[in-house]
Amino acid sequence: MQDTSKETAQQTVVAVRPKAEIATVQRLPYFIGLSAATAGARGLSMHLVVVPPGGHGEPHVHVGYETGLYVLEGRVETRYGPGLTESVVSEPGDFLFIPPGVPHQPFNLSATEPARAVVARNDANEAERVVPYDPREAPAP
């Protein structure tokens, strides 16, 4: 039997209160929550994303990791797939799953209220592997 007491002793419960938003490749405000840098996470990151009233993120692809979202406030249309020709609308209480490599772009459907969602990924680094996506070009990488 292997002794894991040293490994266990180094792990601890961590509370994180984001103090400021960061800019992202998607050009949306992110509030960093749990990640390798903030909590010592190894396989998970969890953040808050805000889509401003009437705003949208830039089209992009997440390379090599899955993304799950839980909508807290607002209505968001997510256009996705090659050419961003498919669409789904998410409302408060909805979950949304985005597989690795799927191009997508979120749009806040309200001109007056922000949309907020919790974002979880199976990648512990908040420095995302995000690739901009031009829907006029060939399919996503």
C-alpha angles and dihedrals in degrees: 000000000000121000109234098168093109091051092046092047090058093054119084142164111270128197117201126193110187110224101186140016123249128213118244138195086257088058094234127125111258126189107206113228120160121007143127090278099045103035108010090251115170105193108011140064126183126186144159117247125193125200107199121230109289089000135127140193123246116262109267149151128230107222118217103350140081122238129207124187132193114197113225101172138006136015119281128190111207114199112200148163130052107339089003088266097144125071143193129183118217125197135185110304094024124123121212126196122201116188120217114278098019111131113228144164127196123216125192106227093204122082092197110034131057120236118226130193139172110236122203126185136181089234119086096206116093088198089090127214093232124160120196112240128211108203090204091063133072121298120296121284 
